[in-house]
Amino acid sequence: MRAFKFLCTFAALLMILSGCDAMRKLAGRPTSEELKALKAIKLAEAEMARKISEEVKDTVVVIQTPAVPSAGVGRYRVVLGVFRDASNASNLVSKARKAGFDAVVQTTSSGASIVYVEAGDSKSEAENVLKRVKAQPFCPSDASISEKKK
């Protein structure tokens, strides 16, 4: 009985002096230092993911235009916007149509939605359409003229 008490006292004293890390190590579990390091790694990964997410929001969508020109009249068009979210493109098309413009949505192979208005065959005609569109309250400030591929 005396040996059992001694063994229990020794085990309790060992746990108190060495903390739970000795028992964790014996059990094959991570120690408190290893847990702190894992937590620091996870925090760093979360911060990196947040930064990447912020950068992705600010990136420009690369548009892969089709080799065949889209249906419609004219060589030029006025691009009103490019959207990742198709509902935003639909909202802009609705506003443009209410203002009397025949706005169209074209979806790229990457899933981006391009909203544009046909602008005719000549550069000067396209510039006139751009001026009329930019005079509208719905028009984004970065609307621009684009020439269709042949």
C-alpha positions in Angstrom: 0.0 0.0 0.0 2.9 2.3 0.8 4.4 1.7 -2.6 1.1 2.6 -4.3 0.8 5.9 -2.4 4.4 6.7 -3.2 3.8 5.9 -6.9 0.6 8.1 -7.0 2.3 10.9 -5.2 5.3 10.7 -7.5 3.0 10.7 -10.6 1.1 13.7 -9.2 4.3 15.6 -8.4 5.7 14.8 -11.9 2.5 16.2 -13.5 2.6 19.3 -11.4 6.3 20.0 -12.1 6.3 19.1 -15.7 2.8 20.3 -16.6 0.5 18.3 -18.9 3.1 18.4 -21.7 4.9 15.3 -20.4 1.6 13.4 -20.3 0.6 14.8 -23.7 3.9 13.7 -25.2 3.5 10.2 -23.7 0.1 10.0 -25.3 1.4 11.2 -28.7 -0.5 14.5 -28.5 0.9 17.9 -29.3 2.5 19.8 -26.5 1.5 23.4 -25.5 4.4 24.8 -27.5 3.4 22.8 -30.6 -0.2 24.0 -30.1 0.9 27.6 -30.0 3.0 27.1 -33.1 0.0 25.5 -34.9 -2.3 28.4 -33.8 0.2 30.9 -35.1 0.4 29.1 -38.5 -3.4 29.0 -38.7 -3.6 32.7 -37.9 -1.0 33.5 -40.6 -2.9 31.4 -43.1 -6.1 33.1 -42.3 -4.5 36.5 -42.7 -2.9 35.4 -46.1 -6.3 34.2 -47.3 -7.9 37.5 -46.3 -5.2 39.5 -48.2 -5.6 37.3 -51.3 -9.4 37.8 -51.1 -8.9 41.5 -51.0 -6.5 41.4 -54.0 -8.9 39.2 -56.0 -11.7 41.8 -55.5 -9.4 44.5 -57.0 -8.2 42.5 -60.0 -9.5 43.1 -63.5 -11.3 40.3 -65.1 -9.5 39.1 -68.3 -12.0 38.8 -71.1 -11.5 36.2 -73.8 -13.6 37.5 -76.7 -14.8 35.0 -79.1 -13.1 34.6 -82.5 -16.4 35.1 -84.3 -17.9 38.6 -84.0 -21.1 38.7 -82.0 -24.4 39.2 -83.7 -25.4 42.7 -84.2 -24.9 45.7 -86.5 -21.7 47.6 -86.8 -18.0 47.3 -86.2 -18.0 49.1 -82.8 -19.7 48.9 -79.5 -19.8 50.8 -76.3 -18.9 48.5 -73.3 -20.8 49.6 -70.2 -19.3 47.1 -67.8 -17.9 43.7 -67.1 -19.3 41.8 -64.2 -18.5 38.5 -62.4 -22.1 38.5 -61.0 -24.7 38.1 -63.8 -27.4 39.8 -61.7 -25.3 43.1 -61.7 -25.1 42.8 -65.5 -28.9 42.3 -65.8 -29.5 45.3 -63.6 -27.3 47.5 -65.9 -29.1 46.1 -69.0 -32.5 47.0 -67.5 -31.4 50.6 -66.7 -29.9 51.0 -70.2 -33.0 49.7 -71.9 -35.3 52.0 -69.8 -33.2 54.9 -71.1 -33.8 53.7 -74.7 -30.5 51.9 -75.4 -30.5 48.3 -76.8 -28.1 46.9 -74.3 -26.9 43.3 -74.7 -25.1 40.9 -72.3 -22.4 38.6 -73.6 -21.0 35.9 -71.3 -17.3 35.0 -71.7 -15.8 31.5 -71.4 -14.5 32.6 -68.0 -18.0 33.4 -66.8 -17.8 37.2 -66.9 -20.8 39.1 -68.2 -20.0 42.0 -70.6 -22.7 44.6 -71.0 -22.6 46.6 -74.2 -24.5 48.8 -76.7 -24.0 48.5 -80.5 -22.4 51.6 -81.8 -22.2 51.4 -85.6 -19.6 51.0 -88.3 -17.5 54.2 -87.9 -15.4 55.5 -85.0 -17.1 58.8 -85.0 -20.5 57.2 -84.8 -19.2 55.1 -81.9 -17.9 58.2 -80.1 -21.4 59.8 -80.5 -23.1 56.8 -79.0 -20.5 56.9 -76.1 -21.3 60.5 -75.4 -25.1 59.8 -75.4 -24.6 56.8 -73.1 -22.2 58.7 -70.7 -24.8 61.5 -70.4 -27.2 59.0 -68.7 -27.2 58.5 -64.9 -26.9 54.7 -65.1 -23.7 54.9 -67.1 -20.4 53.9 -65.3 -17.6 56.4 -65.7 -15.3 53.8 -67.3 -17.6 53.0 -70.3 -15.5 52.7 -73.4 -15.6 51.9 -77.1 -14.5 48.5 -78.3 -13.9 47.3 -81.8 -15.3 43.8 -82.7 -12.9 41.2 -83.9 -13.3 40.3 -87.5 
